[in-house]
Amino acid sequence: MIRLCLVLSLLLGPIVARAGDEAPPKRFRAARSVHLGYPAPDSEWFANEMVVEKSVNGSYFMACGWNTGYFGIQQLNSSTNTVVIFSVWDPTTGDDPKAVKTEDRVELLHEGEGVRIKRFGGEGTGGQCMAPFAWKIGQTNRFVLRGEVQTNKTAYTAWIWREDRGDWWKLATFRTRTGGKPLSGLYSFVEDFRRDGASVDETRRARFRNAWVRSVGGDWVSLRRARFTGSGAEWESKDNIDAGRDGDGWYLATGGAIRASNPLRTVIPLDPPVPFPQ
């Protein structure tokens, strides 16, 4: 019997060892960022509406993005700690805001009442405007962005609609060196910035509709096509994302039990446009 056990241990030992050496399933740190890219002419104005349907702490719902910055709302560390955020990049490379020469930094031309202005870094550098903003699940949030060319620079101004006051809140105007380019590269996104390992299992979802631009030629153009893309960091979950058409607009979702109904790089069209609202 002792001899039989010895033989079995010699035969089975390597098999057991190999099974035990198998790597556990990869644990992702965050849900993947998902985007809608809008084909549009070079523009001076960009307006969009967004309804957040599901949110958790550490979520960014960005409505008006372009090739020099982005503008949206965030849920920070609680459902009541919510903000509006508007950021514009410096025309330089690097992540240290202190290393940027004064003449290369984003200029602040207007600071709205009740906002906080600061420099940011870590994902490029630039100027940032942030303010408390009590958005709610299911509420329509309205955003307007202007990009005004001023010689070799562009001045960007952001407004958000305050439902409780019935007015447009002018948040800030930042100016940066662009070579005199108007708004282009328009997009929206949903992002998990908590990235703590648990956030990958939580769902974020938003709807986007009534997106318009005013071209540099003065024409109002309804945005009727959007291209679905996602970020590619190795520590982000890849499969639990989705985007698609939702009535006369689109939705974006990431995290939790979400599963894709459209593959990445799908272009999602809407019906022909309605006239611009007067």
C-alpha positions in Angstrom: 0.0 0.0 0.0 2.8 2.4 0.9 4.5 1.6 -2.5 1.2 2.2 -4.3 0.7 5.6 -2.6 4.2 6.5 -3.6 3.7 5.6 -7.2 0.4 7.6 -7.3 2.0 10.6 -5.7 4.8 10.6 -8.3 2.2 10.3 -11.2 -0.4 12.8 -9.9 1.9 15.3 -8.2 2.9 17.1 -11.4 -0.8 17.2 -12.6 -1.9 18.8 -9.3 1.0 21.2 -9.3 0.2 22.3 -12.8 -3.5 22.9 -12.0 -2.5 24.9 -8.9 -0.2 27.1 -11.0 -3.0 28.3 -13.3 -3.4 32.1 -13.0 -6.6 33.3 -11.5 -9.0 35.3 -13.8 -7.7 38.8 -14.5 -9.3 41.4 -12.1 -9.9 44.7 -13.8 -9.5 48.0 -12.0 -12.2 50.0 -13.8 -15.1 50.0 -16.2 -14.1 51.0 -19.7 -14.6 54.6 -20.9 -17.1 54.7 -23.8 -17.6 57.5 -26.4 -19.8 58.9 -29.1 -18.0 60.8 -31.8 -20.1 63.2 -33.9 -19.2 63.9 -37.5 -19.7 67.7 -37.8 -18.4 70.7 -39.8 -15.9 73.1 -38.2 -18.1 75.1 -35.8 -18.3 78.0 -33.4 -21.2 76.7 -31.3 -21.9 73.2 -29.9 -25.1 72.4 -27.9 -26.1 69.0 -26.4 -28.6 67.6 -24.0 -27.9 64.7 -21.6 -29.9 62.6 -19.2 -28.1 60.5 -16.7 -30.0 57.2 -16.0 -27.6 55.3 -13.8 -24.7 56.7 -11.8 -22.4 55.7 -9.0 -19.5 57.5 -7.2 -16.6 58.4 -9.4 -18.6 58.9 -12.6 -18.0 61.5 -15.3 -20.8 62.1 -17.9 -19.3 64.4 -20.5 -21.7 66.1 -23.0 -19.6 68.5 -25.0 -16.1 67.4 -25.9 -13.8 68.6 -28.6 -10.1 68.4 -29.6 -9.0 70.9 -27.0 -11.2 70.1 -23.9 -14.4 68.8 -22.4 -17.5 69.9 -20.5 -19.9 67.8 -18.4 -21.0 66.7 -15.0 -19.6 64.3 -12.3 -20.7 62.4 -9.3 -17.8 62.5 -6.8 -18.0 60.6 -3.5 -21.8 60.6 -2.9 -25.0 61.1 -4.8 -25.3 64.6 -3.4 -21.7 65.6 -4.1 -22.2 66.4 -7.8 -20.5 69.1 -9.9 -20.2 70.6 -13.4 -16.7 70.6 -14.8 -15.2 72.4 -17.8 -11.6 71.9 -18.8 -9.3 73.3 -21.6 -5.9 71.9 -22.4 -2.6 73.8 -22.8 -1.0 73.6 -26.3 1.9 71.6 -24.9 2.8 68.0 -24.0 3.5 66.6 -20.5 1.5 66.1 -17.3 3.1 68.6 -14.9 1.1 71.8 -14.8 3.9 73.7 -13.0 6.4 72.8 -15.8 4.4 74.7 -18.5 5.7 78.2 -19.3 3.4 81.1 -18.5 3.1 82.1 -22.1 2.0 78.6 -23.0 -0.7 78.2 -20.3 -4.5 78.5 -20.8 -5.7 82.0 -20.1 -8.7 82.8 -17.9 -10.8 85.5 -19.5 -14.0 85.1 -17.5 -14.8 83.5 -14.1 -18.4 82.8 -13.4 -20.0 83.4 -10.0 -19.6 80.5 -7.6 -17.1 78.5 -9.6 -13.6 77.3 -8.7 -10.8 77.8 -11.2 -7.5 75.9 -11.0 -4.7 74.3 -13.1 -4.8 70.6 -13.7 -2.3 67.9 -14.7 -1.9 64.2 -14.9 -3.7 63.8 -18.3 -2.1 66.6 -20.1 -2.3 70.1 -18.5 -4.6 73.1 -18.6 -7.2 75.2 -17.0 -10.2 73.8 -15.2 -13.5 75.3 -13.9 -15.6 73.3 -11.4 -18.7 74.2 -9.4 -21.4 72.4 -7.3 -24.3 71.5 -9.5 -27.2 69.4 -8.2 -28.1 67.3 -11.2 -30.4 64.4 -10.7 -31.1 61.0 -12.2 -33.6 61.3 -15.1 -33.2 65.1 -15.3 -32.4 66.7 -18.7 -29.1 68.7 -18.5 -28.5 71.2 -21.2 -25.0 72.3 -22.3 -23.8 75.0 -24.7 -20.1 75.6 -25.7 -18.7 78.4 -27.9 -15.3 78.4 -29.5 -14.4 81.9 -30.8 -11.3 82.2 -32.9 -9.1 85.1 -31.9 -6.1 85.4 -34.2 -3.9 82.3 -33.4 -5.9 81.4 -30.3 -9.4 80.2 -29.6 -11.6 81.4 -26.6 -13.9 78.7 -25.2 -17.0 79.6 -23.2 -19.3 77.1 -21.4 -22.9 77.6 -20.2 -25.2 75.1 -18.4 -28.9 75.5 -17.9 -30.1 75.9 -14.3 -33.6 74.5 -14.1 -34.1 75.9 -10.5 -33.3 79.4 -11.6 -34.5 79.3 -15.2 -31.3 80.7 -16.6 -28.1 79.9 -18.5 -25.1 79.9 -16.1 -21.9 81.2 -17.8 -19.2 79.2 -16.1 -15.9 80.4 -17.6 -14.0 81.5 -20.7 -10.6 79.9 -21.3 -8.4 80.9 -24.2 -5.6 78.7 -25.5 -3.3 78.7 -28.5 -4.8 76.6 -31.3 -3.4 78.1 -34.5 -6.8 79.9 -34.9 -8.9 76.7 -35.2 -12.6 76.5 -34.5 -14.4 73.7 -32.7 -13.8 70.2 -34.2 -13.4 66.6 -33.1 -16.8 66.7 -31.2 -17.7 63.8 -28.9 -19.3 62.7 -25.6 -18.3 60.1 -23.1 -19.1 58.2 -19.9 -16.2 57.4 -17.7 -15.4 55.5 -14.5 -12.7 57.6 -12.7 -12.9 55.8 -9.3 -11.0 52.8 -10.6 -10.8 50.9 -7.3 -11.6 47.4 -8.6 -15.2 47.5 -7.3 -16.2 50.2 -9.8 -16.0 47.8 -12.7 -19.1 46.0 -11.4 -21.2 49.1 -11.2 -23.3 50.5 -14.1 -23.2 54.0 -15.5 -25.7 55.0 -18.3 -26.7 58.2 -20.0 -28.7 59.4 -23.0 -27.7 62.1 -25.4 -30.1 64.0 -27.8 -30.8 67.3 -29.5 -27.2 67.9 -30.4 -26.5 70.9 -32.7 -23.6 72.9 -34.0 -23.5 76.3 -35.7 -20.9 76.0 -38.4 -18.3 78.7 -39.0 -20.4 79.6 -42.0 -23.4 80.4 -39.7 -25.6 77.4 -40.5 -27.2 75.4 -37.7 -26.6 71.6 -38.3 -28.3 68.8 -36.4 -25.9 66.0 -35.4 -27.5 62.8 -36.7 -24.6 60.3 -36.7 -22.4 59.0 -33.8 -19.5 56.6 -33.8 -19.2 54.2 -30.8 -15.6 53.9 -29.5 -14.0 52.8 -26.2 -10.7 53.4 -24.4 -8.0 50.7 -24.4 -6.2 50.7 -21.1 -5.2 47.1 -20.1 -6.6 47.6 -16.6 -10.1 48.4 -17.9 -12.8 45.8 -18.4 -13.4 45.4 -22.1 -16.8 43.6 -22.6 -19.4 45.2 -20.3 -20.0 48.3 -22.5 -22.8 49.3 -24.9 -24.1 52.2 -27.1 -27.0 52.5 -29.4 -30.0 54.5 -30.6 -32.6 55.6 -28.0 -35.5 57.3 -29.7 -34.2 60.5 -31.3 -30.8 60.2 -29.6 -28.2 57.8 -28.3 -27.2 56.1 -25.1 -23.9 55.1 -23.7 -23.4 52.5 -20.9 -20.5 50.9 -19.1 -19.8 48.6 -16.1 -21.8 46.0 -14.2 -23.9 43.6 -16.2 -23.9 45.7 -19.4 -23.5 43.7 -22.6 -22.9 45.2 -26.1 -25.7 45.4 -28.6 -23.4 47.1 -31.1 -19.7 46.4 -31.7 -17.1 49.1 -31.3 -16.7 51.5 -34.2 -20.3 51.1 -35.2 -21.8 54.3 -36.7 -25.2 54.8 -35.3 -27.6 57.0 -37.4 -30.7 58.9 -36.4 -33.6 59.8 -38.6 -33.4 63.0 -40.8 -33.1 66.2 -38.7 -36.0 68.3 -37.5 -35.7 72.1 -38.1 -33.6 74.0 -35.6 -35.7 75.2 -32.6 -36.3 78.9 -32.6 
